[in-house]
Amino acid sequence: MTTEIVLYALAAALILVGLAGTLLPALPGVPLVFAGMLVAAWAGDFVHIGWATLILLGVLTVLALLVDFLASILGARRVGASRWALFGAAIGTVVGLFFGLPGLLLGPFVGALLGELLAGGTLRQSTAVGLGAWLGFLFGTLAKIALCFTMLGVFALALLL
């Protein structure tokens, strides 16, 4: 009984940290949510959360990771970003972590803009690339959050049925 309580507490902690990680790029949010759900399923001896549900949750996890990864690249690529701009957007996202919410919001934009300027782009083109990277980052984050809450819904439904 004590082990079961500890496992459920661990599962809840993983899910909560994972939800925070959907907004913070430094944390692997969706995989942590999945890990929490897996621990909860294990704690319940896979009675309510079976393998079919876990496979569906795993597919949603992979989908969330793919969408998140591709959204920023496609957003920047759509406006003709160079490799330097893509690299700059990635660096800007990491550096932005150290500046809280404003850094998270502005980091990809500033990084892509500076990367495109380094690649020889004009200020106008670099600004468009920065905006494209920022919109891609925003879309990826929103899609990741939506998929994460879909996972929570599937998990809750499996518990109730």
C-alpha positions in Angstrom: 0.0 0.0 0.0 2.8 2.4 0.8 4.6 1.6 -2.4 1.4 2.3 -4.3 1.0 5.7 -2.7 4.6 6.6 -3.5 4.2 5.5 -7.1 1.0 7.6 -7.5 2.7 10.6 -5.9 5.6 10.2 -8.3 3.2 9.9 -11.2 1.4 13.1 -10.2 4.7 14.9 -9.8 5.9 13.7 -13.3 2.7 14.8 -14.9 2.7 18.3 -13.2 6.4 18.9 -14.1 5.6 17.7 -17.6 2.8 20.1 -17.9 5.2 22.9 -16.9 7.6 21.5 -19.4 5.2 22.0 -22.3 5.9 25.8 -21.8 9.6 25.5 -20.9 11.8 24.2 -23.7 14.4 23.0 -21.3 12.1 20.4 -19.9 10.9 17.4 -21.9 7.3 18.2 -21.0 5.3 15.7 -23.0 7.6 12.7 -22.3 7.4 13.5 -18.6 3.6 13.5 -18.8 3.8 10.2 -20.5 6.2 8.8 -17.9 3.8 9.9 -15.2 1.0 8.1 -16.8 3.0 5.0 -17.3 4.0 5.1 -13.6 0.3 5.5 -12.6 -0.7 2.6 -14.9 2.1 0.5 -13.3 0.9 1.5 -9.8 -2.6 0.3 -10.6 -1.2 -3.0 -12.1 -2.4 -1.9 -15.5 -6.0 -2.7 -14.6 -7.6 0.6 -15.7 -4.8 1.8 -17.9 -3.9 -1.1 -20.2 -1.4 -1.5 -23.0 -3.8 -0.2 -25.7 -4.2 3.0 -23.8 -0.5 3.3 -23.2 0.3 2.7 -26.9 -2.2 5.5 -27.8 -0.6 7.8 -25.3 2.8 6.9 -26.7 1.7 7.7 -30.2 0.3 11.1 -29.0 3.7 11.7 -27.3 5.7 11.1 -30.4 3.2 13.2 -32.4 3.6 16.1 -30.0 7.4 15.9 -30.2 7.3 15.9 -34.0 4.8 18.8 -34.2 6.9 20.8 -31.8 10.1 20.2 -33.7 8.7 20.7 -37.1 6.6 23.8 -36.3 9.6 26.2 -35.6 11.5 24.9 -38.6 8.6 25.2 -41.0 7.6 28.6 -39.7 11.1 29.9 -40.4 11.5 28.0 -43.6 8.2 29.3 -44.9 9.8 32.8 -45.1 13.1 31.6 -46.5 15.2 31.3 -43.4 18.9 30.3 -43.8 20.6 27.6 -41.7 22.1 30.4 -39.6 18.6 31.7 -38.8 17.4 28.2 -37.7 20.5 27.8 -35.6 20.0 31.3 -34.2 16.3 30.5 -33.3 17.5 27.4 -31.4 20.1 29.3 -29.5 17.7 32.2 -28.9 15.2 29.7 -27.3 17.8 28.4 -25.0 19.2 31.8 -24.0 15.7 33.0 -23.6 15.1 30.5 -20.8 17.4 32.6 -18.5 15.1 35.7 -19.0 11.8 34.2 -17.9 8.6 34.6 -20.0 9.9 37.6 -22.0 13.0 35.6 -22.9 10.9 32.6 -23.9 8.7 34.8 -26.1 11.4 36.9 -27.7 14.4 34.4 -27.8 13.4 32.5 -30.9 12.6 35.8 -32.7 15.8 37.6 -31.8 17.9 34.5 -32.4 16.5 33.9 -35.9 16.8 37.6 -36.8 20.4 37.7 -35.7 21.2 34.4 -37.5 19.7 35.7 -40.7 21.6 38.9 -40.4 24.8 36.9 -40.0 23.9 34.9 -43.1 23.8 38.2 -45.0 20.1 38.9 -45.0 18.7 42.4 -45.1 17.0 43.8 -41.9 13.6 43.4 -43.6 14.2 39.8 -44.6 15.8 39.0 -41.2 12.8 40.5 -39.4 10.4 38.3 -41.5 12.5 35.3 -40.7 12.4 36.1 -37.0 8.7 36.5 -37.1 8.3 33.2 -39.0 10.4 31.4 -36.4 8.5 33.0 -33.5 5.1 32.1 -35.1 6.4 28.5 -35.6 7.5 28.3 -32.0 4.1 29.6 -30.8 2.2 27.2 -33.0 4.4 24.3 -31.9 3.9 25.2 -28.2 0.1 25.5 -28.6 -0.1 22.2 -30.5 2.1 20.5 -27.9 -0.2 21.8 -25.1 -3.3 20.6 -27.0 -1.8 17.2 -27.5 -0.8 17.0 -23.8 -4.3 17.8 -22.7 -5.6 15.2 -25.2 -3.4 12.7 -23.4 -4.8 13.7 -20.1 -8.3 13.3 -21.4 -7.5 9.8 -22.8 -5.9 8.9 -19.5 -8.9 10.1 -17.4 -11.3 8.4 -19.7 -9.4 5.1 -19.4 -9.5 5.5 -15.6 -13.3 6.0 -15.6 -14.1 3.2 -17.9 
